[in-house]
Amino acid sequence: MKGAIPPATVLACAVDPQSWDLDEGSYRAGLDARAECFRCSRLADCREELSEMVDAGTPPRSMMWAGVAFSHRGRPIASDEALRSYYRRVDGHRGSRRGTAA
């Protein structure tokens, strides 16, 4: 139909935000989230938003944003090995909150 408004794009991060939350998700979910970011039609917009947040001194915390993982201190996690290590530490904290051995 000519002139019709295209249906709204459903963003994976809006459908499953837990996968982008490094405190809630898993290493595998984090890698999948990053891959989704790189396929997303909004990646350039997210990168611009990310740049503005970082410039303002308010980077994302414990999140994947525009394909970049950020620690709880708002620092980028530079490598897959560092990301895996971060998830191991987070998982250990989750275990101790549940009262199980980490």
Rosetta blueprint (number, residue, H / E / L):
1 M L
2 K L
3 G L
4 A L
5 I L
6 P L
7 P L
8 A L
9 T L
10 V L
11 L L
12 A H
13 C H
14 A H
15 V H
16 D L
17 P H
18 Q H
19 S H
20 W H
21 D E
22 L L
23 D L
24 E L
25 G L
26 S L
27 Y H
28 R H
29 A H
30 G H
31 L H
32 D H
33 A H
34 R H
35 A H
36 E H
37 C H
38 F H
39 R H
40 C L
41 S L
42 R L
43 L H
44 A H
45 D H
46 C H
47 R H
48 E H
49 E H
50 L H
51 S H
52 E H
53 M H
54 V H
55 D H
56 A L
57 G L
58 T L
59 P L
60 P L
61 R L
62 S L
63 M E
64 M E
65 W E
66 A L
67 G L
68 V E
69 A E
70 F E
71 S L
72 H L
73 R L
74 G L
75 R L
76 P E
77 I L
78 A L
79 S L
80 D H
81 E H
82 A H
83 L H
84 R H
85 S H
86 Y H
87 Y H
88 R H
89 R H
90 V H
91 D H
92 G H
93 H H
94 R H
95 G H
96 S H
97 R H
98 R H
99 G L
100 T L
101 A L
102 A L
